[in-house]
Structures are given as C-alpha cells and as structure tokens.
Amino acid sequence: MKITVDLPDKAVRDICRYAGERKKGPAIRKMALENLNWRMRQALLDKFTSGEWSVDLPDWRELRKDRELSWQ
C-alpha cells in the first residue's frame, strides 16, 4: 500500500540517518515497522506487568533434579 505523508526535511534526514538507509521510502518504512514491533512488544509486556497475563513455571529446583542425578 502506498501512502503520502508530509514531513519536515530535517525529520526525513533524521529518519534516514537513524534507519541507516540512504533513500527516504525504505527509511520511513523501516522506522514505521520498527515502531510497530516495539509497540506490540510493549503491549505484551504491559499485559504481563499488570497481571492480566501470567505464566506458571515449575519450581527451578524440580527442573534441576535430573541434572543432579546425571552428575553422580
């Protein structure tokens, strides 16, 4: 999909520099996708830190019992 956006020239130069791209289109695409991925990861983190989601892991000592037996 193609879109048109108006950005100041300085912002476009900064986007190209931070994205490591020489052309405007690929730089903006890269920055937009990176920002999207960051926001999705942040949303997952927020669910875990708020307690909405959780993970029940077994006790680490139980997981290590088989390793203790292999050392003997």
N, C-alpha and C positions, 0 to 999 in steps of 0.2 A: 504494500500500500504506500502510496506517496502522499506526503502532506507538505504544506508550505508553512513555515514559521518565520517570524521577523525577530531577529536577534541583533543586538548591537555588535559592531565589528570587533570590539575588544572581547566580548563574550565568546564569539566564534573563534578568535585566536587562542583564547584560554582553553576552550574545549579541545581544539586541535592539539595544543601542547600537552594537556593532561591525558588525552586519549592516546597520544603517541601516533597520531595519524597526520598525514600531510593534507588530505582533502577534507573538505567540510562535511560532505554527506556521510562517509564512513565514520568520521569522528563523532558526529551527532548521534548516529545510530549506535555506536559502541557505548557512548555515555548514557544514552537512554536505556539500553538493555542492562548495563551495569547497575543503574539506579533502580530499575525494576527488580532485578535479582536481589539487591540489597534490601529493598522494601519488603519483598516476600520473605526473606530470611528474618527480618526484623519482626514481621507479623507472627512467624512461628515462634520466635524467641519470646515475644510478648505473651503468647498463649501458655508457654511453659512457666514463665516467671510469675504470671498471675495465678497459676494453679488451675487454669481451665483444662489444660492437658497435663498429664504426668506419665511417667514411665516407672513401672515396678521392676526393679532389678533384684536379682537374688543377692544374698549376702556374699561379699567378696571372699570370705573365708571358705564358704561352701564351694565356690568356684575353684579355689586353690587346692582343695583336698586331693584331687587326682594328681596334681603336680608334686605334692609332698610325698605321695606313695612312689612316684617314679624316681625320686632321688635316693631312695633307700636301697 
